Each structure stands twice: as structure tokens, then as C-alpha cells.
Amino acid sequence: MALARVVDVEGSGPRLPGAVMAVTADGEVAGSVSGGCVEGAVVSEALDVLATGDRRMVTFGYSDDEAFAVGLTCGGTIHLFIERLDW
């Protein structure tokens, strides 16, 4: 599985640092990192981490330039670290 963990929040954010979401290779999800705002995009990133084995930092936020992009409606920015977890 892959774990996505909130490592930093700028401004208003839906979850505090430490919040975790787990994603299995078949797309099962447990936990939340954004209360639903960007969960779909995080699942896609996590599945890519599972496929490549490459951990990564990803950032989701909102700006007027990105009004139609995936983002947070609360106006803040969250930084996530996503890594593969092998048992």
C-alpha cells in the first residue's frame, strides 16, 4: 500500500499535519488527508507511487489561476509526503 501523510499546512487546511490516507494497489482507501477536496488526486498519486516505487512530495492548494484545477476550497495549501509501505 501507499501512505499519503500531511506534513505541512499553509493557511486554512482541512486536516492537520499527521493526517494519513492509505491506498492499496486495487484502489481501496482508508483515512483522509483533505476531507474530500483532493482525495481523488491523492489516490492517483498514490497508485503511481505504488507502480514506480518512487516516493514524493505533492502540494495541493487554490489560486484564481487554478480555478478549474484540483484544489482546496478552503483557500489553504497542504503538502503531502506519499510513500510505498511494504510489510
KOLZATI-348021 format. One record per atom (N, C-alpha, C, O): residue in one letter; x, y, z. Coordinates in steps of 0.02 Angstrom, whole numbers, plus 50000, padded with zeros to 5 digits. Atoms other than C-alpha are relative to their C-alpha. Example, Ala and Ser with C-alpha at 12.3 -4.5 7.8 and 13.67 -1.06 7.14 Angstrom:
2
<atom><aa>a</aa><u>50045</u><v>49941</v><w>50000</w></atom>
<atom><aa>a</aa><u>50615</u><v>49775</v><w>50390</w></atom>
<atom><aa>a</aa><u>50045</u><v>50060</v><w>50000</w></atom>
<atom><aa>a</aa><u>50097</u><v>50059</v><w>50033</w></atom>
<atom><aa>s</aa><u>49958</u><v>49941</v><w>49997</w></atom>
<atom><aa>s</aa><u>50684</u><v>49947</v><w>50357</w></atom>
<atom><aa>s</aa><u>49961</u><v>50055</v><w>50037</w></atom>
<atom><aa>s</aa><u>49986</u><v>50110</v><w>50045</w></atom>
//
This chain:
87
<atom><aa>m</aa><u>50042</u><v>49941</v><w>50000</w></atom>
<atom><aa>m</aa><u>50000</u><v>50000</v><w>50000</w></atom>
<atom><aa>m</aa><u>50044</u><v>50062</v><w>50000</w></atom>
<atom><aa>m</aa><u>50104</u><v>50058</v><w>50014</w></atom>
<atom><aa>a</aa><u>49966</u><v>49936</v><w>49996</w></atom>
<atom><aa>a</aa><u>50047</u><v>50182</v><w>49988</w></atom>
<atom><aa>a</aa><u>49968</u><v>50041</v><w>50055</w></atom>
<atom><aa>a</aa><u>49907</u><v>50038</v><w>50065</w></atom>
<atom><aa>l</aa><u>50025</u><v>49955</v><w>49949</w></atom>
<atom><aa>l</aa><u>50032</u><v>50306</v><w>50130</w></atom>
<atom><aa>l</aa><u>50012</u><v>50072</v><w>49978</w></atom>
<atom><aa>l</aa><u>50067</u><v>50090</v><w>49958</w></atom>
<atom><aa>a</aa><u>49995</u><v>49929</v><w>50012</w></atom>
<atom><aa>a</aa><u>49996</u><v>50489</v><w>50100</w></atom>
<atom><aa>a</aa><u>49991</u><v>50034</v><w>50067</w></atom>
<atom><aa>a</aa><u>49940</u><v>50024</v><w>50101</w></atom>
<atom><aa>r</aa><u>50002</u><v>49968</v><w>49934</w></atom>
<atom><aa>r</aa><u>50034</u><v>50596</v><w>50253</w></atom>
<atom><aa>r</aa><u>50005</u><v>50076</v><w>49992</w></atom>
<atom><aa>r</aa><u>50048</u><v>50100</v><w>49955</w></atom>
<atom><aa>v</aa><u>49995</u><v>49926</v><w>49999</w></atom>
<atom><aa>v</aa><u>50001</u><v>50782</v><w>50280</w></atom>
<atom><aa>v</aa><u>50061</u><v>50017</v><w>50041</w></atom>
<atom><aa>v</aa><u>50066</u><v>49999</v><w>50100</w></atom>
<atom><aa>v</aa><u>49939</u><v>49981</v><w>49965</w></atom>
<atom><aa>v</aa><u>50170</u><v>50855</v><w>50325</w></atom>
<atom><aa>v</aa><u>50003</u><v>50075</v><w>50015</w></atom>
<atom><aa>v</aa><u>50041</u><v>50097</v><w>50058</w></atom>
<atom><aa>d</aa><u>50001</u><v>49929</v><w>49987</w></atom>
<atom><aa>d</aa><u>50130</u><v>51041</v><w>50318</w></atom>
<atom><aa>d</aa><u>49935</u><v>50029</v><w>49973</w></atom>
<atom><aa>d</aa><u>49907</u><v>50004</v><w>49924</w></atom>
<atom><aa>v</aa><u>50060</u><v>49964</v><w>50022</w></atom>
<atom><aa>v</aa><u>49982</u><v>51159</v><w>50301</w></atom>
<atom><aa>v</aa><u>50016</u><v>50074</v><w>50001</w></atom>
<atom><aa>v</aa><u>50044</u><v>50100</v><w>50049</w></atom>
<atom><aa>e</aa><u>49993</u><v>49928</v><w>50003</w></atom>
<atom><aa>e</aa><u>49988</u><v>51340</v><w>50245</w></atom>
<atom><aa>e</aa><u>49930</u><v>50030</v><w>49997</w></atom>
<atom><aa>e</aa><u>49890</u><v>50010</v><w>49955</w></atom>
<atom><aa>g</aa><u>50066</u><v>49970</v><w>49998</w></atom>
<atom><aa>g</aa><u>49838</u><v>51448</v><w>50287</w></atom>
<atom><aa>g</aa><u>49949</u><v>49950</v><w>50028</w></atom>
<atom><aa>g</aa><u>49965</u><v>49910</v><w>50072</w></atom>
<atom><aa>s</aa><u>50053</u><v>50043</v><w>49977</w></atom>
<atom><aa>s</aa><u>49674</u><v>51360</v><w>50313</w></atom>
<atom><aa>s</aa><u>50005</u><v>49932</v><w>49965</w></atom>
<atom><aa>s</aa><u>50012</u><v>49928</v><w>49904</w></atom>
<atom><aa>g</aa><u>49996</u><v>50067</v><w>50029</w></atom>
<atom><aa>g</aa><u>49679</u><v>51171</v><w>50288</w></atom>
<atom><aa>g</aa><u>49949</u><v>49954</v><w>50033</w></atom>
<atom><aa>g</aa><u>49931</u><v>49964</v><w>50091</w></atom>
<atom><aa>p</aa><u>50052</u><v>50044</v><w>49974</w></atom>
<atom><aa>p</aa><u>49552</u><v>51032</v><w>50310</w></atom>
<atom><aa>p</aa><u>50025</u><v>49949</v><w>50051</w></atom>
<atom><aa>p</aa><u>49986</u><v>49926</v><w>50093</w></atom>
<atom><aa>r</aa><u>49971</u><v>50048</v><w>49953</w></atom>
<atom><aa>r</aa><u>49670</u><v>50915</v><w>50405</w></atom>
<atom><aa>r</aa><u>50067</u><v>50027</v><w>50024</w></atom>
<atom><aa>r</aa><u>50102</u><v>50062</v><w>49988</w></atom>
<atom><aa>l</aa><u>49937</u><v>49978</v><w>49971</w></atom>
<atom><aa>l</aa><u>49818</u><v>50947</v><w>50519</w></atom>
<atom><aa>l</aa><u>50057</u><v>49954</v><w>49980</w></atom>
<atom><aa>l</aa><u>50045</u><v>49897</v><w>49959</w></atom>
<atom><aa>p</aa><u>49943</u><v>50044</v><w>50013</w></atom>
<atom><aa>p</aa><u>49995</u><v>50880</v><w>50491</w></atom>
<atom><aa>p</aa><u>49994</u><v>49937</v><w>50042</w></atom>
<atom><aa>p</aa><u>49975</u><v>49938</v><w>50100</w></atom>
<atom><aa>g</aa><u>50007</u><v>50065</v><w>49968</w></atom>
<atom><aa>g</aa><u>49998</u><v>50696</v><w>50533</w></atom>
<atom><aa>g</aa><u>49942</u><v>49960</v><w>49974</w></atom>
<atom><aa>g</aa><u>49940</u><v>49899</v><w>49982</w></atom>
<atom><aa>a</aa><u>50057</u><v>50036</v><w>50029</w></atom>
<atom><aa>a</aa><u>49834</u><v>50653</v><w>50448</w></atom>
<atom><aa>a</aa><u>50025</u><v>49954</v><w>49945</w></atom>
<atom><aa>a</aa><u>50070</u><v>49972</v><w>49907</w></atom>
<atom><aa>v</aa><u>49975</u><v>50051</v><w>50045</w></atom>
<atom><aa>v</aa><u>49856</u><v>50495</v><w>50343</w></atom>
<atom><aa>v</aa><u>49943</u><v>49969</v><w>49959</w></atom>
<atom><aa>v</aa><u>49887</u><v>49961</v><w>49984</w></atom>
<atom><aa>m</aa><u>50045</u><v>50039</v><w>50043</w></atom>
<atom><aa>m</aa><u>49770</u><v>50408</v><w>50198</w></atom>
<atom><aa>m</aa><u>50040</u><v>49942</v><w>49971</w></atom>
<atom><aa>m</aa><u>50095</u><v>49952</v><w>49946</w></atom>
<atom><aa>a</aa><u>49968</u><v>50059</v><w>50029</w></atom>
<atom><aa>a</aa><u>49815</u><v>50231</v><w>50145</w></atom>
<atom><aa>a</aa><u>49962</u><v>49980</v><w>49937</w></atom>
<atom><aa>a</aa><u>49901</u><v>49983</v><w>49934</w></atom>
<atom><aa>v</aa><u>50029</u><v>50021</v><w>50064</w></atom>
<atom><aa>v</aa><u>49786</u><v>50170</v><w>49967</w></atom>
<atom><aa>v</aa><u>50032</u><v>49934</v><w>49980</w></atom>
<atom><aa>v</aa><u>50093</u><v>49928</v><w>49977</w></atom>
<atom><aa>t</aa><u>49974</u><v>50065</v><w>50022</w></atom>
<atom><aa>t</aa><u>49801</u><v>49989</v><w>49911</w></atom>
<atom><aa>t</aa><u>50007</u><v>50000</v><w>49924</w></atom>
<atom><aa>t</aa><u>49982</u><v>50044</v><w>49890</w></atom>
<atom><aa>a</aa><u>49989</u><v>50006</v><w>50073</w></atom>
<atom><aa>a</aa><u>49853</u><v>49933</v><w>49737</w></atom>
<atom><aa>a</aa><u>49935</u><v>49994</v><w>49961</w></atom>
<atom><aa>a</aa><u>49932</u><v>50013</v><w>49903</w></atom>
<atom><aa>d</aa><u>50064</u><v>50006</v><w>50036</w></atom>
<atom><aa>d</aa><u>49671</u><v>49895</v><w>49694</w></atom>
<atom><aa>d</aa><u>49955</u><v>50060</v><w>50014</w></atom>
<atom><aa>d</aa><u>49895</u><v>50058</v><w>49997</w></atom>
<atom><aa>g</aa><u>50037</u><v>49938</v><w>49992</w></atom>
<atom><aa>g</aa><u>49617</u><v>50071</v><w>49745</w></atom>
<atom><aa>g</aa><u>49958</u><v>50006</v><w>50063</w></atom>
<atom><aa>g</aa><u>49919</u><v>50054</v><w>50069</w></atom>
<atom><aa>e</aa><u>50036</u><v>49993</v><w>49937</w></atom>
<atom><aa>e</aa><u>49544</u><v>50038</v><w>49918</w></atom>
<atom><aa>e</aa><u>50033</u><v>50055</v><w>50041</w></atom>
<atom><aa>e</aa><u>50094</u><v>50062</v><w>50041</w></atom>
<atom><aa>v</aa><u>49975</u><v>49942</v><w>49963</w></atom>
<atom><aa>v</aa><u>49561</u><v>50191</v><w>50029</w></atom>
<atom><aa>v</aa><u>49977</u><v>49997</v><w>50072</w></atom>
<atom><aa>v</aa><u>49919</u><v>49979</v><w>50087</w></atom>
<atom><aa>a</aa><u>50018</u><v>49992</v><w>49930</w></atom>
<atom><aa>a</aa><u>49565</u><v>50214</v><w>50217</w></atom>
<atom><aa>a</aa><u>50032</u><v>50065</v><w>50025</w></atom>
<atom><aa>a</aa><u>50090</u><v>50078</v><w>50011</w></atom>
<atom><aa>g</aa><u>49975</u><v>49936</v><w>49974</w></atom>
<atom><aa>g</aa><u>49583</u><v>50382</v><w>50304</w></atom>
<atom><aa>g</aa><u>49986</u><v>50057</v><w>49953</w></atom>
<atom><aa>g</aa><u>49954</u><v>50049</v><w>49901</w></atom>
<atom><aa>s</aa><u>50013</u><v>49940</v><w>50039</w></atom>
<atom><aa>s</aa><u>49579</u><v>50558</v><w>50237</w></atom>
<atom><aa>s</aa><u>50056</u><v>50052</v><w>50012</w></atom>
<atom><aa>s</aa><u>50081</u><v>50058</v><w>50068</w></atom>
<atom><aa>v</aa><u>49951</u><v>49947</v><w>49993</w></atom>
<atom><aa>v</aa><u>49702</u><v>50699</v><w>50204</w></atom>
<atom><aa>v</aa><u>49971</u><v>50069</v><w>49984</w></atom>
<atom><aa>v</aa><u>50003</u><v>50120</v><w>49995</w></atom>
<atom><aa>s</aa><u>50029</u><v>49935</v><w>50017</w></atom>
<atom><aa>s</aa><u>49582</u><v>50833</v><w>50145</w></atom>
<atom><aa>s</aa><u>49925</u><v>50004</v><w>50009</w></atom>
<atom><aa>s</aa><u>49894</u><v>50053</v><w>49987</w></atom>
<atom><aa>g</aa><u>50072</u><v>49997</v><w>49991</w></atom>
<atom><aa>g</aa><u>49405</u><v>50792</v><w>50194</w></atom>
<atom><aa>g</aa><u>49961</u><v>49995</v><w>49935</w></atom>
<atom><aa>g</aa><u>49903</u><v>50013</v><w>49932</w></atom>
<atom><aa>g</aa><u>50034</u><v>50010</v><w>50064</w></atom>
<atom><aa>g</aa><u>49364</u><v>50752</v><w>50012</w></atom>
<atom><aa>g</aa><u>50020</u><v>50048</v><w>49945</w></atom>
<atom><aa>g</aa><u>50006</u><v>50034</v><w>49887</w></atom>
<atom><aa>c</aa><u>49983</u><v>49949</v><w>50051</w></atom>
<atom><aa>c</aa><u>49434</u><v>50906</v><w>49922</w></atom>
<atom><aa>c</aa><u>50045</u><v>49973</v><w>49945</w></atom>
<atom><aa>c</aa><u>50032</u><v>49985</v><w>49886</w></atom>
<atom><aa>v</aa><u>49951</u><v>50022</v><w>50049</w></atom>
<atom><aa>v</aa><u>49580</u><v>50820</v><w>49837</w></atom>
<atom><aa>v</aa><u>50014</u><v>49924</v><w>50004</w></atom>
<atom><aa>v</aa><u>50062</u><v>49900</v><w>49975</w></atom>
<atom><aa>e</aa><u>49988</u><v>50071</v><w>49990</w></atom>
<atom><aa>e</aa><u>49563</u><v>50637</v><w>49886</w></atom>
<atom><aa>e</aa><u>50010</u><v>49961</v><w>49934</w></atom>
<atom><aa>e</aa><u>50053</u><v>49918</v><w>49930</w></atom>
<atom><aa>g</aa><u>49993</u><v>50034</v><w>50064</w></atom>
<atom><aa>g</aa><u>49540</u><v>50579</v><w>49705</w></atom>
<atom><aa>g</aa><u>50069</u><v>50009</v><w>49969</w></atom>
<atom><aa>g</aa><u>50098</u><v>49962</v><w>49943</w></atom>
<atom><aa>a</aa><u>49933</u><v>49987</v><w>50028</w></atom>
<atom><aa>a</aa><u>49702</u><v>50662</v><w>49650</w></atom>
<atom><aa>a</aa><u>50053</u><v>49966</v><w>50042</w></atom>
<atom><aa>a</aa><u>50104</u><v>49943</v><w>50016</w></atom>
<atom><aa>v</aa><u>49952</u><v>50033</v><w>49956</w></atom>
<atom><aa>v</aa><u>49793</u><v>50591</v><w>49802</w></atom>
<atom><aa>v</aa><u>50001</u><v>49925</v><w>49985</w></atom>
<atom><aa>v</aa><u>50055</u><v>49894</v><w>49985</w></atom>
<atom><aa>v</aa><u>50003</u><v>50072</v><w>50018</w></atom>
<atom><aa>v</aa><u>49733</u><v>50415</v><w>49756</w></atom>
<atom><aa>v</aa><u>50041</u><v>49989</v><w>49936</w></atom>
<atom><aa>v</aa><u>50078</u><v>49940</v><w>49933</w></atom>
<atom><aa>s</aa><u>49962</u><v>50007</v><w>50062</w></atom>
<atom><aa>s</aa><u>49804</u><v>50440</v><w>49581</w></atom>
<atom><aa>s</aa><u>50075</u><v>50004</v><w>50012</w></atom>
<atom><aa>s</aa><u>50113</u><v>49964</v><w>49985</w></atom>
<atom><aa>e</aa><u>49929</u><v>49993</v><w>49982</w></atom>
<atom><aa>e</aa><u>49971</u><v>50498</v><w>49652</w></atom>
<atom><aa>e</aa><u>50024</u><v>49938</v><w>50037</w></atom>
<atom><aa>e</aa><u>50079</u><v>49913</v><w>50023</w></atom>
<atom><aa>a</aa><u>49981</u><v>50059</v><w>49961</w></atom>
<atom><aa>a</aa><u>49974</u><v>50352</v><w>49774</w></atom>
<atom><aa>a</aa><u>50007</u><v>49938</v><w>49956</w></atom>
<atom><aa>a</aa><u>50053</u><v>49899</v><w>49964</w></atom>
<atom><aa>l</aa><u>49996</u><v>50057</v><w>50046</w></atom>
<atom><aa>l</aa><u>49939</u><v>50225</v><w>49637</w></atom>
<atom><aa>l</aa><u>50063</u><v>50004</v><w>49957</w></atom>
<atom><aa>l</aa><u>50093</u><v>49953</v><w>49941</w></atom>
<atom><aa>d</aa><u>49939</u><v>49991</v><w>50039</w></atom>
<atom><aa>d</aa><u>50082</u><v>50299</v><w>49536</w></atom>
<atom><aa>d</aa><u>50061</u><v>49983</v><w>50043</w></atom>
<atom><aa>d</aa><u>50109</u><v>49953</v><w>50018</w></atom>
<atom><aa>v</aa><u>49945</u><v>50017</v><w>49955</w></atom>
<atom><aa>v</aa><u>50197</u><v>50284</v><w>49688</w></atom>
<atom><aa>v</aa><u>50005</u><v>49924</v><w>50006</w></atom>
<atom><aa>v</aa><u>50060</u><v>49896</v><w>50007</w></atom>
<atom><aa>l</aa><u>49999</u><v>50073</v><w>49996</w></atom>
<atom><aa>l</aa><u>50146</u><v>50101</v><w>49702</w></atom>
<atom><aa>l</aa><u>50029</u><v>49969</v><w>49936</w></atom>
<atom><aa>l</aa><u>50065</u><v>49920</v><w>49939</w></atom>
<atom><aa>a</aa><u>49976</u><v>50027</v><w>50064</w></atom>
<atom><aa>a</aa><u>50183</u><v>50073</v><w>49517</w></atom>
<atom><aa>a</aa><u>50074</u><v>50011</v><w>49991</w></atom>
<atom><aa>a</aa><u>50110</u><v>49968</v><w>49964</w></atom>
<atom><aa>t</aa><u>49930</u><v>49982</v><w>50013</w></atom>
<atom><aa>t</aa><u>50352</u><v>50161</v><w>49516</w></atom>
<atom><aa>t</aa><u>50046</u><v>49986</v><w>50059</w></atom>
<atom><aa>t</aa><u>50106</u><v>49975</v><w>50050</w></atom>
<atom><aa>g</aa><u>49959</u><v>50006</v><w>49940</w></atom>
<atom><aa>g</aa><u>50411</u><v>50141</v><w>49695</w></atom>
<atom><aa>g</aa><u>50033</u><v>50064</v><w>50021</w></atom>
<atom><aa>g</aa><u>50070</u><v>50066</v><w>50070</w></atom>
<atom><aa>d</aa><u>49969</u><v>49935</v><w>49985</w></atom>
<atom><aa>d</aa><u>50463</u><v>50324</v><w>49694</w></atom>
<atom><aa>d</aa><u>49957</u><v>50041</v><w>50047</w></atom>
<atom><aa>d</aa><u>49901</u><v>50060</v><w>50030</w></atom>
<atom><aa>r</aa><u>50037</u><v>49957</v><w>49953</w></atom>
<atom><aa>r</aa><u>50408</u><v>50420</v><w>49849</w></atom>
<atom><aa>r</aa><u>50004</u><v>50072</v><w>49976</w></atom>
<atom><aa>r</aa><u>50047</u><v>50090</v><w>49936</w></atom>
<atom><aa>r</aa><u>50001</u><v>49931</v><w>50024</w></atom>
<atom><aa>r</aa><u>50364</u><v>50602</v><w>49825</w></atom>
<atom><aa>r</aa><u>49963</u><v>50046</v><w>50048</w></atom>
<atom><aa>r</aa><u>49922</u><v>50025</v><w>50089</w></atom>
<atom><aa>m</aa><u>50038</u><v>49946</v><w>49968</w></atom>
<atom><aa>m</aa><u>50304</u><v>50766</v><w>49898</w></atom>
<atom><aa>m</aa><u>49952</u><v>50028</v><w>49948</w></atom>
<atom><aa>m</aa><u>49972</u><v>50039</v><w>49891</w></atom>
<atom><aa>v</aa><u>50049</u><v>49968</v><w>50044</w></atom>
<atom><aa>v</aa><u>50146</u><v>50838</v><w>49822</w></atom>
<atom><aa>v</aa><u>49967</u><v>50056</v><w>50039</w></atom>
<atom><aa>v</aa><u>49960</u><v>50053</v><w>50100</w></atom>
<atom><aa>t</aa><u>50031</u><v>49942</v><w>49970</w></atom>
<atom><aa>t</aa><u>50060</u><v>51003</v><w>49855</w></atom>
<atom><aa>t</aa><u>49933</u><v>50013</v><w>49965</w></atom>
<atom><aa>t</aa><u>49928</u><v>50010</v><w>49904</w></atom>
<atom><aa>f</aa><u>50065</u><v>49981</v><w>50026</w></atom>
<atom><aa>f</aa><u>49878</u><v>51049</v><w>49835</w></atom>
<atom><aa>f</aa><u>49979</u><v>50064</v><w>50033</w></atom>
<atom><aa>f</aa><u>49982</u><v>50072</v><w>50094</w></atom>
<atom><aa>g</aa><u>50023</u><v>49936</v><w>49974</w></atom>
<atom><aa>g</aa><u>49811</u><v>51224</v><w>49853</w></atom>
<atom><aa>g</aa><u>49950</u><v>50030</v><w>49951</w></atom>
<atom><aa>g</aa><u>49925</u><v>49995</v><w>49907</w></atom>
<atom><aa>y</aa><u>50048</u><v>49967</v><w>50043</w></atom>
<atom><aa>y</aa><u>49699</u><v>51351</v><w>49770</w></atom>
<atom><aa>y</aa><u>50025</u><v>50070</v><w>49984</w></atom>
<atom><aa>y</aa><u>50052</u><v>50105</v><w>50027</w></atom>
<atom><aa>s</aa><u>49989</u><v>49931</v><w>50020</w></atom>
<atom><aa>s</aa><u>49728</u><v>51509</v><w>49671</w></atom>
<atom><aa>s</aa><u>49953</u><v>50015</v><w>49943</w></atom>
<atom><aa>s</aa><u>49926</u><v>49970</v><w>49912</w></atom>
<atom><aa>d</aa><u>50046</u><v>49982</v><w>50054</w></atom>
<atom><aa>d</aa><u>49624</u><v>51606</v><w>49546</w></atom>
<atom><aa>d</aa><u>50023</u><v>49973</v><w>49933</w></atom>
<atom><aa>d</aa><u>49982</u><v>49959</v><w>49890</w></atom>
<atom><aa>d</aa><u>49973</u><v>50027</v><w>50062</w></atom>
<atom><aa>d</aa><u>49740</u><v>51544</v><w>49408</w></atom>
<atom><aa>d</aa><u>49980</u><v>49927</v><w>49990</w></atom>
<atom><aa>d</aa><u>49977</u><v>49903</v><w>49933</w></atom>
<atom><aa>e</aa><u>50013</u><v>50072</v><w>50003</w></atom>
<atom><aa>e</aa><u>49692</u><v>51365</v><w>49450</w></atom>
<atom><aa>e</aa><u>49928</u><v>49985</v><w>50018</w></atom>
<atom><aa>e</aa><u>49914</u><v>49932</v><w>50047</w></atom>
<atom><aa>a</aa><u>50069</u><v>50007</v><w>49978</w></atom>
<atom><aa>a</aa><u>49505</u><v>51386</v><w>49472</w></atom>
<atom><aa>a</aa><u>49969</u><v>49934</v><w>49979</w></atom>
<atom><aa>a</aa><u>49924</u><v>49908</v><w>50013</w></atom>
<atom><aa>f</aa><u>50030</u><v>50062</v><w>50023</w></atom>
<atom><aa>f</aa><u>49466</u><v>51230</v><w>49372</w></atom>
<atom><aa>f</aa><u>50044</u><v>49940</v><w>50015</w></atom>
<atom><aa>f</aa><u>50026</u><v>49883</v><w>49998</w></atom>
<atom><aa>a</aa><u>49954</u><v>50055</v><w>49982</w></atom>
<atom><aa>a</aa><u>49613</u><v>51126</v><w>49436</w></atom>
<atom><aa>a</aa><u>49978</u><v>49971</v><w>50067</w></atom>
<atom><aa>a</aa><u>49939</u><v>50001</v><w>50104</w></atom>
<atom><aa>v</aa><u>50012</u><v>50031</v><w>49936</w></atom>
<atom><aa>v</aa><u>49604</u><v>51007</v><w>49583</w></atom>
<atom><aa>v</aa><u>50029</u><v>50045</v><w>50054</w></atom>
<atom><aa>v</aa><u>50087</u><v>50065</v><w>50049</w></atom>
<atom><aa>g</aa><u>49974</u><v>49956</v><w>49948</w></atom>
<atom><aa>g</aa><u>49621</u><v>51111</v><w>49740</w></atom>
<atom><aa>g</aa><u>49956</u><v>49999</v><w>50061</w></atom>
<atom><aa>g</aa><u>49905</u><v>49965</v><w>50065</w></atom>
<atom><aa>l</aa><u>50036</u><v>49995</v><w>49937</w></atom>
<atom><aa>l</aa><u>49562</u><v>51155</v><w>49913</w></atom>
<atom><aa>l</aa><u>49952</u><v>50059</v><w>49998</w></atom>
<atom><aa>l</aa><u>49973</u><v>50114</v><w>49981</w></atom>
<atom><aa>t</aa><u>50049</u><v>49946</v><w>50000</w></atom>
<atom><aa>t</aa><u>49403</u><v>51256</v><w>49928</w></atom>
<atom><aa>t</aa><u>50010</u><v>50046</v><w>50060</w></atom>
<atom><aa>t</aa><u>49983</u><v>50101</v><w>50060</w></atom>
<atom><aa>c</aa><u>49990</u><v>49960</v><w>49940</w></atom>
<atom><aa>c</aa><u>49460</u><v>51320</v><w>50100</w></atom>
<atom><aa>c</aa><u>50051</u><v>50055</v><w>49989</w></atom>
<atom><aa>c</aa><u>50059</u><v>50099</v><w>50031</w></atom>
<atom><aa>g</aa><u>49952</u><v>49947</v><w>50016</w></atom>
<atom><aa>g</aa><u>49594</u><v>51427</v><w>50017</w></atom>
<atom><aa>g</aa><u>50071</u><v>49989</v><w>50024</w></atom>
<atom><aa>g</aa><u>50115</u><v>50028</v><w>50007</w></atom>
<atom><aa>g</aa><u>49933</u><v>50015</v><w>49976</w></atom>
<atom><aa>g</aa><u>49744</u><v>51348</v><w>50103</w></atom>
<atom><aa>g</aa><u>50039</u><v>49956</v><w>49953</w></atom>
<atom><aa>g</aa><u>50018</u><v>49943</v><w>49896</w></atom>
<atom><aa>t</aa><u>49956</u><v>50045</v><w>50037</w></atom>
<atom><aa>t</aa><u>49884</u><v>51236</v><w>50043</w></atom>
<atom><aa>t</aa><u>50022</u><v>49944</v><w>50046</w></atom>
<atom><aa>t</aa><u>50040</u><v>49955</v><w>50103</w></atom>
<atom><aa>i</aa><u>49974</u><v>50057</v><w>49962</w></atom>
<atom><aa>i</aa><u>49929</u><v>51061</v><w>50101</w></atom>
<atom><aa>i</aa><u>50057</u><v>49968</v><w>49963</w></atom>
<atom><aa>i</aa><u>50057</u><v>49964</v><w>49901</w></atom>
<atom><aa>h</aa><u>49942</u><v>50035</v><w>50028</w></atom>
<atom><aa>h</aa><u>50093</u><v>50971</v><w>50074</w></atom>
<atom><aa>h</aa><u>49997</u><v>49928</v><w>50026</w></atom>
<atom><aa>h</aa><u>49991</u><v>49917</v><w>50086</w></atom>
<atom><aa>l</aa><u>50004</u><v>50071</v><w>49983</w></atom>
<atom><aa>l</aa><u>50089</u><v>50781</v><w>50071</w></atom>
<atom><aa>l</aa><u>50063</u><v>49964</v><w>49980</w></atom>
<atom><aa>l</aa><u>50093</u><v>49979</v><w>49929</w></atom>
<atom><aa>f</aa><u>49945</u><v>50045</v><w>50017</w></atom>
<atom><aa>f</aa><u>50226</u><v>50651</v><w>50075</w></atom>
<atom><aa>f</aa><u>49967</u><v>49932</v><w>49988</w></atom>
<atom><aa>f</aa><u>49932</u><v>49906</v><w>50031</w></atom>
<atom><aa>i</aa><u>50030</u><v>50064</v><w>50019</w></atom>
<atom><aa>i</aa><u>50175</u><v>50491</v><w>49985</w></atom>
<atom><aa>i</aa><u>50056</u><v>49950</v><w>49989</w></atom>
<atom><aa>i</aa><u>50103</u><v>49962</v><w>49952</w></atom>
<atom><aa>e</aa><u>49950</u><v>50052</v><w>50007</w></atom>
<atom><aa>e</aa><u>50275</u><v>50332</v><w>50002</w></atom>
<atom><aa>e</aa><u>49968</u><v>49931</v><w>50001</w></atom>
<atom><aa>e</aa><u>49913</u><v>49922</v><w>50026</w></atom>
<atom><aa>r</aa><u>50022</u><v>50069</v><w>50001</w></atom>
<atom><aa>r</aa><u>50257</u><v>50147</v><w>49973</w></atom>
<atom><aa>r</aa><u>50016</u><v>49968</v><w>50067</w></atom>
<atom><aa>r</aa><u>50069</u><v>49981</v><w>50096</w></atom>
<atom><aa>l</aa><u>49990</u><v>50035</v><w>49937</w></atom>
<atom><aa>l</aa><u>50237</u><v>50039</v><w>50128</w></atom>
<atom><aa>l</aa><u>49997</u><v>49926</v><w>49984</w></atom>
<atom><aa>l</aa><u>49944</u><v>49899</v><w>49967</w></atom>
<atom><aa>d</aa><u>49997</u><v>50072</v><w>50011</w></atom>
<atom><aa>d</aa><u>50294</u><v>49859</v><w>50108</w></atom>
<atom><aa>d</aa><u>50003</u><v>49965</v><w>50067</w></atom>
<atom><aa>d</aa><u>50045</u><v>49981</v><w>50109</w></atom>
<atom><aa>w</aa><u>50003</u><v>50035</v><w>49936</w></atom>
<atom><aa>w</aa><u>50250</u><v>49742</v><w>50250</w></atom>
<atom><aa>w</aa><u>50055</u><v>49950</v><w>50006</w></atom>
<atom><aa>w</aa><u>50060</u><v>49916</v><w>50057</w></atom>
//
